[in-house]
Amino acid sequence: MRGQPSGISRLRPAATITAIEVSFLFHNPPSTAELRQAVIVAKTRARRREAAEAEIPQHLLYPEGWPRTVPTVAEASLLCDVRREVASAVGIEVGYREPLEVIRRYEELLSSGVGTAA
């Protein structure tokens, strides 16, 4: 049907391919050119996302899902660049696209005390 998503895009629109999907597709290769192209696109998106995320300095990563420190303006700017690249790579919209928004969000998270040890 024209205009309707097909193949993998119907299963996981605008996202990267998961490890389970990669394994399935490895053992059950797509039989159509359209599906093969969808796999290529998904893998390319995943590589772009991974490359962008690799730019995040270790101390700004969230151990156990929570930040440890508030980024500087320069670090927040880098995080914004990474967020924009990831969003572009996987075809989504994201918030916190400006450095001061990122800094405020980190401050909110840290001041809530939720991620601190008891």
N, CA, C and O of each residue as an XYZ file, in Angstrom:
472
protein
N       0.839     -1.172      0.000
C       0.000      0.000      0.000
C       0.887      1.239      0.000
O       1.779      1.355      0.841
N       0.662      2.153     -0.913
C       1.494      3.336     -1.060
C       1.359      4.226      0.171
O       0.258      4.420      0.687
N       2.509      4.778      0.648
C       2.506      5.675      1.782
C       2.579      4.980      3.131
O       2.788      5.640      4.149
N       2.413      3.669      3.161
C       2.476      2.932      4.411
C       3.907      2.453      4.623
O       4.571      2.054      3.667
N       4.400      2.488      5.889
C       5.732      1.949      6.138
C       5.761      0.458      5.866
O       4.755     -0.235      6.018
N       6.909     -0.021      5.467
C       7.017     -1.446      5.197
C       8.292     -1.998      5.790
O       9.167     -1.238      6.206
N       8.406     -3.297      5.833
C       9.606     -3.960      6.303
C       9.954     -3.573      7.727
O       9.075     -3.415      8.574
N      11.238     -3.422      7.982
C      11.721     -3.103      9.312
C      11.212     -1.751      9.784
O      10.982     -1.572     10.980
N      11.028     -0.792      8.881
C      10.541      0.522      9.303
C       9.163      0.412      9.941
O       8.802      1.245     10.772
N       8.406     -0.579      9.575
C       7.091     -0.785     10.193
C       7.278     -1.335     11.601
O       6.498     -1.010     12.496
N       8.290     -2.155     11.808
C       8.530     -2.750     13.117
C       9.190     -1.773     14.086
O       8.862     -1.766     15.272
N      10.098     -0.965     13.607
C      10.843     -0.078     14.480
C      11.076      1.240     13.743
O      12.173      1.478     13.239
N      10.057      2.097     13.674
C      10.181      3.328     12.903
C      11.237      4.261     13.475
O      11.307      4.483     14.684
N      12.051      4.799     12.587
C      13.030      5.834     12.911
C      13.933      5.474     14.080
O      14.339      6.360     14.832
N      14.252      4.223     14.249
C      15.125      3.834     15.348
C      16.244      2.958     14.816
O      16.229      2.541     13.658
N      17.199      2.689     15.665
C      18.277      1.794     15.269
C      17.832      0.356     15.468
O      16.851      0.082     16.160
N      18.553     -0.535     14.865
C      18.205     -1.950     14.923
C      18.762     -2.546     16.219
O      19.877     -2.218     16.623
N      18.003     -3.406     16.859
C      18.443     -4.010     18.114
C      19.308     -5.232     17.849
O      19.342     -5.750     16.733
N      20.006     -5.687     18.881
C      20.850     -6.875     18.752
C      20.025     -8.107     18.404
O      20.470     -8.960     17.636
N      18.830     -8.201     18.964
C      17.956     -9.337     18.661
C      17.573     -9.322     17.187
O      17.569    -10.361     16.526
N      17.249     -8.130     16.676
C      16.901     -8.032     15.262
C      18.094     -8.365     14.377
O      17.936     -9.011     13.341
N      19.281     -7.931     14.775
C      20.488     -8.242     13.998
C      20.687     -9.747     13.953
O      20.951    -10.314     12.893
N      20.559    -10.394     15.111
C      20.732    -11.844     15.170
C      19.695    -12.551     14.295
O      20.026    -13.460     13.533
N      18.448    -12.124     14.414
C      17.390    -12.727     13.605
C      17.683    -12.557     12.124
O      17.572    -13.503     11.345
N      18.060    -11.340     11.742
C      18.312    -11.057     10.329
C      19.550    -11.783      9.818
O      19.615    -12.155      8.646
N      20.539    -11.988     10.700
C      21.728    -12.739     10.305
C      21.359    -14.179      9.953
O      21.847    -14.737      8.970
N      20.490    -14.768     10.771
C      20.103    -16.156     10.552
C      18.952    -16.307      9.560
O      18.710    -17.402      9.052
N      18.248    -15.223      9.286
C      17.109    -15.229      8.357
C      17.221    -14.000      7.448
O      16.453    -13.050      7.598
N      18.152    -14.012      6.528
C      18.375    -12.817      5.703
C      17.112    -12.378      4.962
O      16.339    -13.212      4.491
N      16.911    -11.067      4.865
C      15.742    -10.565      4.126
C      15.765    -11.061      2.690
O      16.822    -11.223      2.081
N      14.594    -11.291      2.179
C      14.511    -11.809      0.818
C      14.256    -10.708     -0.205
O      14.265    -10.976     -1.407
N      14.034     -9.495      0.237
C      13.760     -8.425     -0.713
C      14.812     -7.332     -0.609
O      15.435     -7.144      0.436
N      14.992     -6.633     -1.684
C      15.937     -5.523     -1.716
C      15.531     -4.437     -0.718
O      16.384     -3.791     -0.108
N      14.231     -4.246     -0.561
C      13.740     -3.228      0.371
C      14.161     -3.543      1.806
O      14.612     -2.656      2.531
N      14.017     -4.782      2.207
C      14.419     -5.154      3.560
C      15.927     -5.079      3.740
O      16.407     -4.636      4.783
N      16.673     -5.508      2.735
C      18.132     -5.402      2.820
C      18.552     -3.945      2.968
O      19.457     -3.631      3.742
N      17.898     -3.060      2.230
C      18.208     -1.626      2.331
C      17.844     -1.096      3.718
O      18.572     -0.278      4.279
N      16.724     -1.556      4.272
C      16.318     -1.125      5.614
C      17.355     -1.538      6.654
O      17.621     -0.785      7.591
N      17.932     -2.700      6.505
C      18.972     -3.160      7.418
C      20.212     -2.277      7.295
O      20.807     -1.896      8.303
N      20.595     -1.957      6.080
C      21.754     -1.093      5.855
C      21.531      0.265      6.505
O      22.421      0.794      7.171
N      20.350      0.825      6.313
C      20.027      2.133      6.906
C      20.067      2.055      8.425
O      20.645      2.931      9.069
N      19.465      1.026      9.009
C      19.438      0.875     10.461
C      20.848      0.729     11.026
O      21.166      1.317     12.060
N      21.685     -0.042     10.361
C      23.063     -0.216     10.830
C      23.841      1.094     10.726
O      24.645      1.409     11.603
N      23.611      1.846      9.678
C      24.272      3.143      9.516
C      23.837      4.088     10.626
O      24.666      4.793     11.202
N      22.551      4.109     10.929
C      22.038      4.949     12.016
C      22.658      4.545     13.345
O      23.038      5.402     14.143
N      22.759      3.252     13.581
C      23.337      2.759     14.831
C      24.800      3.177     14.954
O      25.236      3.582     16.031
N      25.560      3.084     13.869
C      26.969      3.495     13.897
C      27.094      4.987     14.176
O      27.968      5.407     14.934
N      26.216      5.796     13.563
C      26.228      7.246     13.819
C      25.923      7.537     15.281
O      26.583      8.368     15.905
N      24.921      6.850     15.829
C      24.560      7.049     17.231
C      25.716      6.659     18.148
O      26.071      7.407     19.059
N      26.294      5.502     17.909
C      27.396      5.027     18.738
C      28.603      5.967     18.659
O      29.251      6.232     19.671
N      28.903      6.467     17.467
C      30.032      7.393     17.301
C      29.774      8.691     18.054
O      30.678      9.227     18.695
N      28.559      9.194     17.982
C      28.227     10.430     18.699
C      28.323     10.211     20.202
O      28.919     11.024     20.909
N      27.742      9.122     20.697
C      27.765      8.849     22.136
C      29.176      8.612     22.655
O      29.450      8.869     23.827
N      30.073      8.130     21.807
C      31.461      7.900     22.211
C      32.189      9.209     22.525
O      33.238      9.190     23.170
N      31.654     10.328     22.083
C      32.264     11.635     22.344
C      31.988     12.137     23.763
O      32.619     13.098     24.204
N      31.069     11.513     24.478
C      30.729     11.963     25.829
C      31.859     11.572     26.783
O      32.220     10.398     26.864
N      32.423     12.551     27.509
C      33.487     12.232     28.468
C      32.979     11.280     29.563
O      31.816     11.343     29.963
N      33.843     10.423     30.027
C      33.495      9.402     31.017
C      32.813     10.003     32.243
O      31.836      9.442     32.740
N      33.307     11.124     32.732
C      32.747     11.683     33.972
C      31.338     12.245     33.790
O      30.667     12.554     34.775
N      30.879     12.383     32.538
C      29.522     12.871     32.292
C      28.527     11.751     32.010
O      27.329     11.999     31.870
N      29.022     10.527     31.927
C      28.119      9.395     31.735
C      27.333      9.164     33.019
O      27.789      9.528     34.103
N      26.172      8.569     32.902
C      25.308      8.301     34.049
C      25.588      6.901     34.586
O      25.083      5.927     34.027
N      26.373      6.769     35.648
C      26.531      5.430     36.221
C      25.239      5.074     36.943
O      24.688      5.895     37.678
N      24.771      3.896     36.744
C      23.529      3.447     37.369
C      22.370      4.397     37.069
O      21.466      4.560     37.888
N      22.403      5.029     35.880
C      21.286      5.848     35.446
C      21.168      7.220     36.073
O      20.103      7.834     36.000
N      22.235      7.724     36.691
C      22.148      9.018     37.356
C      23.439      9.813     37.174
O      24.525      9.235     37.218
N      23.339     11.148     36.966
C      24.561     11.944     36.790
C      25.347     12.084     38.095
O      24.786     11.995     39.187
N      26.654     12.304     37.959
C      27.523     12.505     39.124
C      27.877     13.961     39.326
O      28.185     14.385     40.439
N      27.832     14.734     38.238
C      28.287     16.117     38.310
C      27.528     16.963     37.301
O      26.939     16.446     36.353
N      27.552     18.275     37.521
C      26.937     19.208     36.574
C      27.999     19.578     35.537
O      29.119     19.929     35.905
N      27.668     19.504     34.271
C      28.660     19.845     33.237
C      28.950     21.344     33.202
O      28.116     22.165     33.584
N      30.136     21.672     32.740
C      30.475     23.068     32.480
C      29.698     23.506     31.234
O      29.060     22.684     30.577
N      29.752     24.780     30.917
C      29.072     25.263     29.707
C      29.649     24.567     28.473
O      28.903     24.165     27.580
N      30.974     24.426     28.423
C      31.601     23.758     27.272
C      31.177     22.293     27.189
O      30.892     21.790     26.102
N      31.133     21.606     28.339
C      30.708     20.203     28.342
C      29.232     20.083     27.968
O      28.848     19.169     27.240
N      28.411     20.999     28.463
C      26.991     20.991     28.119
C      26.799     21.234     26.622
O      25.908     20.655     26.001
N      27.630     22.085     26.057
C      27.572     22.333     24.615
C      27.896     21.056     23.841
O      27.239     20.739     22.850
N      28.903     20.334     24.297
C      29.250     19.055     23.679
C      28.086     18.068     23.800
O      27.751     17.379     22.837
N      27.474     18.003     24.980
C      26.330     17.113     25.174
C      25.183     17.476     24.230
O      24.503     16.593     23.706
N      24.973     18.760     24.017
C      23.931     19.195     23.075
C      24.254     18.746     21.663
O      23.374     18.291     20.932
N      25.523     18.874     21.277
C      25.942     18.406     19.950
C      25.674     16.910     19.800
O      25.174     16.456     18.772
N      26.014     16.157     20.840
C      25.792     14.705     20.817
C      24.298     14.410     20.720
O      23.885     13.563     19.928
N      23.486     15.102     21.520
C      22.035     14.875     21.497
C      21.467     15.158     20.106
O      20.644     14.396     19.599
N      21.912     16.261     19.493
C      21.413     16.599     18.158
C      21.835     15.554     17.132
O      21.040     15.178     16.271
N      23.072     15.084     17.213
C      23.541     14.073     16.259
C      22.792     12.758     16.441
O      22.395     12.130     15.459
N      22.597     12.336     17.685
C      21.853     11.102     17.929
C      20.426     11.246     17.408
O      19.906     10.344     16.752
N      19.801     12.374     17.700
C      18.425     12.608     17.226
C      18.361     12.551     15.709
O      17.448     11.954     15.140
N      19.332     13.173     15.058
C      19.385     13.157     13.603
C      19.605     11.738     13.082
O      18.976     11.315     12.112
N      20.501     11.016     13.738
C      20.844      9.663     13.287
C      19.654      8.726     13.347
O      19.446      7.927     12.433
N      18.870      8.815     14.416
C      17.777      7.856     14.578
C      16.412      8.442     14.238
O      15.398      7.749     14.330
N      16.381      9.715     13.845
C      15.140     10.315     13.369
C      14.132     10.650     14.448
O      12.933     10.428     14.274
N      14.615     11.188     15.572
C      13.704     11.582     16.650
C      13.934     13.043     17.011
O      14.943     13.637     16.630
N      13.000     13.609     17.742
C      13.141     14.952     18.293
C      13.562     14.819     19.747
O      13.089     13.928     20.452
N      14.445     15.696     20.201
C      14.876     15.665     21.600
C      14.782     17.052     22.209
O      14.829     18.064     21.510
N      14.650     17.075     23.509
C      14.706     18.314     24.275
C      16.128     18.547     24.746
O      17.050     17.818     24.379
N      16.290     19.581     25.567
C      17.605     19.904     26.127
C      18.647     20.030     25.030
O      19.657     19.327     25.023
N      18.377     20.942     24.101
C      19.256     21.132     22.952
C      20.188     22.326     23.109
O      21.019     22.589     22.240
N      20.050     23.050     24.221
C      20.904     24.214     24.483
C      21.676     23.982     25.782
O      21.143     23.386     26.718
N      22.928     24.450     25.850
C      23.775     24.187     27.026
C      23.138     24.550     28.371
O      23.221     23.766     29.317
N      22.518     25.702     28.470
C      21.936     26.090     29.757
C      20.761     25.195     30.149
O      20.524     24.969     31.336
N      20.027     24.686     29.166
C      18.953     23.730     29.460
C      19.529     22.434     30.036
O      18.976     21.861     30.974
N      20.637     21.987     29.465
C      21.291     20.762     29.943
C      21.788     20.968     31.369
O      21.579     20.117     32.234
N      22.446     22.100     31.610
C      22.971     22.386     32.949
C      21.834     22.418     33.970
O      21.938     21.819     35.041
N      20.756     23.114     33.637
C      19.602     23.168     34.558
C      19.049     21.768     34.834
O      18.693     21.454     35.969
N      18.979     20.940     33.811
C      18.457     19.580     33.996
C      19.359     18.764     34.912
O      18.868     18.062     35.796
N      20.657     18.847     34.714
C      21.591     18.139     35.597
C      21.437     18.645     37.027
O      21.431     17.847     37.964
N      21.313     19.946     37.204
C      21.144     20.519     38.550
C      19.860     20.004     39.191
O      19.847     19.663     40.374
N      18.762     19.948     38.402
C      17.495     19.409     38.916
C      17.654     17.965     39.377
O      17.207     17.592     40.462
N      18.299     17.159     38.535
C      18.467     15.742     38.866
C      19.306     15.575     40.122
O      18.964     14.788     41.005
N      20.401     16.313     40.201
C      21.283     16.171     41.347
C      20.652     16.705     42.631
O      20.860     16.138     43.703
N      19.886     17.789     42.531
C      19.276     18.371     43.726
C      18.095     17.544     44.233
O      17.698     17.688     45.389
N      17.532     16.687     43.392
C      16.409     15.850     43.833
C      16.848     14.800     44.832
O      16.045     14.320     45.632
N      18.132     14.439     44.787
C      18.645     13.449     45.725
C      18.272     12.024     45.396
O      18.676     11.115     46.120
N      17.526     11.788     44.346
C      17.070     10.448     44.013
C      18.240      9.516     43.708
O      18.207      8.349     44.100
N      19.251      9.994     43.033
C      20.352      9.134     42.616
C      21.487      9.043     43.604
O      22.539      8.495     43.277
N      21.306      9.572     44.826
C      22.382      9.519     45.813
C      22.277      8.272     46.662
O      21.195      7.723     46.870
N      23.419      7.842     47.141
C      23.445      6.654     48.011
C      22.913      7.017     49.386
O      23.087      8.143     49.850
N      22.264      6.061     50.035
C      21.699      6.312     51.367
C      22.758      6.274     52.428
O      22.458      6.465     53.606
